């Protein structure tokens, strides 16, 4: 069994060439989020709410408990572990987004395995979304 000196996290970062308010809205509004990540969401991300995200192409869904929403700055959810988005403006027309998942359970080997498989590919927008965001079209 592996002994861990620090708890594992998964971190994804991206620079999106759109203003922070527009990028933040894309993550809290399921009508926009469905264009690049989930196929359907049961509602906006609002603090204290539980929403369901659906990926119909895979036949799966997940309940997401929204713990904190700080407009244009931060989103914290439980899915089932904590996942935090931090939105940092880069000038007037770009946003740096950092997404961190933490709180993996189990022994050292299990935590590393969960960290390694939990988020593979799930934090990245689709190529169509990246084109849309970079050109401003939808």
LUMLUM-101914 format. One line per 2 residues: their letters; for each residue x, y, z of N, C-alpha, C. Coordinates in steps of 0.02 Angstrom, whole numbers. Layout:
<pts>
A> X Y Z X Y Z X Y Z | ...
</pts>
This chain:
<pts>
XX> 42 -59 0 0 0 0 44 62 0 | 25 111 -40 62 173 -46 48 218 14
XX> 100 249 41 92 299 93 97 368 60 | 49 413 76 48 479 46 73 531 95
XX> 115 577 70 138 633 111 91 692 104 | 58 698 47 8 750 36 -53 719 3
XX> -110 747 15 -171 722 -14 -173 738 -88 | -193 689 -130 -195 702 -202 -253 747 -221
XX> -242 788 -272 -294 830 -301 -289 823 -377 | -342 841 -410 -342 845 -483 -351 919 -499
XX> -309 946 -542 -314 1016 -560 -311 1023 -636 | -358 1061 -662 -359 1077 -733 -362 1153 -738
XX> -325 1181 -784 -326 1254 -794 -336 1268 -868 | -366 1325 -882 -375 1345 -951 -381 1421 -955
XX> -358 1449 -1009 -367 1519 -1024 -421 1524 -1078 | -474 1559 -1062 -530 1567 -1109 -532 1641 -1130
XX> -531 1652 -1193 -527 1720 -1219 -596 1753 -1224 | -627 1758 -1165 -691 1791 -1157 -690 1826 -1089
XX> -730 1879 -1079 -732 1913 -1014 -756 1867 -958 | -733 1882 -897 -747 1839 -840 -822 1829 -828
XX> -863 1881 -836 -935 1873 -824 -966 1824 -873 | -943 1824 -935 -968 1779 -986 -947 1707 -972
XX> -885 1698 -952 -859 1631 -937 -894 1603 -875 | -900 1643 -823 -934 1621 -762 -1005 1599 -777
XX> -1040 1639 -816 -1110 1623 -834 -1114 1557 -872 | -1064 1543 -912 -1064 1480 -951 -1061 1419 -905
XX> -1031 1426 -847 -1027 1369 -800 -1088 1364 -754 | -1124 1418 -740 -1181 1415 -695 -1248 1406 -731
XX> -1251 1423 -795 -1313 1419 -834 -1313 1355 -876 | -1357 1307 -861 -1356 1243 -898 -1372 1251 -972
XX> -1406 1305 -991 -1421 1315 -1063 -1357 1331 -1101 | -1307 1360 -1067 -1243 1372 -1099 -1197 1312 -1088
XX> -1196 1285 -1027 -1151 1229 -1011 -1163 1169 -1057 | -1225 1159 -1078 -1240 1102 -1122 -1207 1108 -1190
XX> -1183 1167 -1208 -1149 1177 -1272 -1078 1149 -1271 | -1050 1138 -1211 -980 1116 -1209 -965 1062 -1158
XX> -1012 1043 -1114 -993 995 -1063 -1047 943 -1050 | -1101 962 -1016 -1155 915 -1002 -1206 921 -1059
XX> -1247 870 -1067 -1299 875 -1118 -1362 908 -1090 | -1369 905 -1024 -1428 935 -992 -1415 945 -918
XX> -1440 1000 -891 -1436 1012 -819 -1504 1031 -793 | -1519 1013 -731 -1586 1025 -703 -1597 1097 -680
XX> -1544 1136 -675 -1553 1206 -654 -1486 1242 -648 | -1490 1307 -637 -1431 1348 -627 -1395 1327 -564
XX> -1331 1339 -562 -1293 1328 -501 -1306 1386 -453 | -1341 1370 -398 -1358 1420 -347 -1339 1390 -279
XX> -1308 1430 -237 -1287 1407 -172 -1345 1375 -134 | -1331 1315 -106 -1381 1279 -67 -1426 1233 -109
XX> -1422 1236 -175 -1463 1195 -218 -1427 1129 -236 | -1467 1080 -255 -1441 1018 -284 -1467 1014 -355
XX> -1422 1006 -403 -1441 1001 -473 -1418 933 -499 | -1448 913 -554 -1428 851 -586 -1399 867 -655
XX> -1339 841 -667 -1307 848 -732 -1315 783 -769 | -1329 786 -833 -1339 727 -876 -1289 728 -933
XX> -1260 671 -947 -1219 659 -1006 -1256 604 -1044 | -1304 623 -1085 -1348 575 -1118 -1311 529 -1166
XX> -1257 552 -1196 -1219 510 -1242 -1187 451 -1207 | -1177 457 -1140 -1148 402 -1101 -1201 367 -1058
XX> -1262 394 -1056 -1314 364 -1015 -1302 372 -940 | -1269 427 -920 -1255 438 -849 -1279 507 -827
XX> -1289 513 -762 -1306 578 -732 -1274 580 -663 | -1270 640 -635 -1241 649 -569 -1276 705 -533
XX> -1289 694 -468 -1315 748 -426 -1256 789 -401 | -1265 855 -402 -1213 901 -383 -1242 948 -330
XX> -1211 949 -271 -1232 994 -217 -1190 1058 -222 | -1224 1114 -231 -1189 1178 -239 -1178 1208 -170
XX> -1115 1213 -150 -1096 1237 -84 -1085 1312 -81 | -1056 1341 -134 -1041 1412 -135 -1039 1438 -207
XX> -1067 1497 -217 -1063 1531 -281 -1046 1604 -266 | -988 1626 -288 -967 1695 -282 -962 1723 -353
XX> -1010 1764 -371 -1017 1785 -440 -952 1810 -471 | -938 1782 -530 -878 1799 -570 -812 1782 -536
XX> -814 1744 -481 -752 1727 -446 -744 1653 -430 | -796 1621 -401 -786 1554 -373 -851 1514 -373
XX> -844 1449 -386 -898 1400 -378 -869 1342 -339 | -905 1317 -289 -885 1258 -251 -944 1211 -249
XX> -932 1148 -271 -984 1097 -271 -957 1034 -237 | -1003 989 -221 -986 921 -200 -1011 876 -256
XX> -964 835 -284 -981 794 -342 -943 730 -344 | -944 681 -305 -965 682 -235 -911 712 -191
XX> -852 723 -218 -799 757 -181 -800 831 -197 | -766 873 -157 -765 944 -172 -732 959 -240
XX> -764 1003 -278 -736 1028 -340 -744 1104 -339 | -689 1139 -351 -690 1212 -348 -665 1243 -413
XX> -703 1291 -438 -684 1331 -496 -664 1400 -470 | -607 1424 -492 -586 1493 -478 -579 1529 -545
XX> -611 1587 -551 -611 1626 -612 -570 1690 -600 | -517 1699 -639 -474 1757 -631 -471 1796 -697
XX> -494 1859 -695 -491 1898 -757 -418 1908 -779 | -408 1907 -844 -343 1923 -875 -357 1979 -924
XX> -354 2040 -898 -374 2097 -938 -450 2099 -944 | -474 2133 -995 -547 2140 -1005 -578 2084 -1046
XX> -536 2046 -1082 -564 2000 -1130 -539 1928 -1124 | -513 1909 -1066 -491 1840 -1056 -500 1821 -982
XX> -509 1756 -971 -519 1730 -904 -478 1667 -894 | -441 1665 -839 -404 1605 -820 -448 1566 -772
XX> -463 1503 -790 -505 1460 -749 -463 1404 -721 | -466 1395 -655 -433 1340 -621 -486 1297 -588
XX> -485 1232 -602 -533 1185 -575 -495 1133 -534 | -514 1126 -470 -479 1080 -425 -528 1032 -393
XX> -515 968 -399 -554 916 -364 -510 887 -309 | -540 876 -250 -502 851 -193 -547 807 -151
XX> -521 785 -94 -562 746 -48 -572 673 -66 | -524 644 -101 -530 574 -120 -524 529 -59
XX> -562 475 -57 -564 431 1 -528 365 -13 | -514 329 41 -482 263 36 -410 265 60
XX> -376 209 51 -305 207 70 -265 244 15 | -200 248 23 -158 285 -24 -166 263 -95
XX> -165 197 -107 -172 171 -175 -240 189 -205 | -293 183 -164 -360 198 -188 -369 273 -204
XX> -340 316 -162 -344 388 -174 -310 406 -240 | -251 378 -251 -215 393 -313 -254 366 -373
XX> -283 307 -367 -322 279 -422 -383 322 -437 | -418 345 -384 -476 388 -394 -457 455 -425
XX> -401 481 -403 -376 544 -430 -358 536 -503 | -330 479 -520 -306 467 -588 -363 456 -638
XX> -419 428 -615 -474 412 -661 -534 459 -654 | -539 496 -600 -599 535 -585 -616 586 -639
XX> -565 620 -665 -579 678 -706 -550 674 -776 | -528 617 -797 -496 614 -863 -542 642 -916
XX> -521 700 -943 -557 731 -998 -620 769 -979 | -643 766 -916 -707 796 -900 -705 871 -889
XX> -647 900 -879 -644 971 -865 -631 1012 -928 | -618 981 -983 -600 1017 -1043 -660 1029 -1087
XX> -668 1090 -1111 -723 1102 -1158 -711 1066 -1224 | -764 1053 -1259 -759 1020 -1324 -724 1066 -1374
XX> -697 1038 -1429 -666 1080 -1480 -715 1133 -1507 | -779 1114 -1516 -828 1162 -1541 -837 1220 -1492
XX> -838 1204 -1427 -845 1257 -1377 -785 1303 -1377 | -725 1274 -1383 -665 1316 -1385 -667 1362 -1445
XX> -689 1338 -1502 -694 1380 -1562 -746 1435 -1550 | -804 1417 -1521 -857 1464 -1509 -834 1518 -1461
XX> -802 1500 -1406 -779 1549 -1358 -725 1593 -1386 | -681 1565 -1427 -626 1606 -1452 -650 1654 -1506
XX> -705 1638 -1541 -729 1682 -1594 -789 1724 -1572 | -819 1704 -1515 -877 1741 -1491 -943 1718 -1522
XX> -941 1666 -1563 -1003 1640 -1593 -1030 1583 -1551 | -1091 1561 -1566 -1118 1504 -1529 -1144 1451 -1575
</pts>
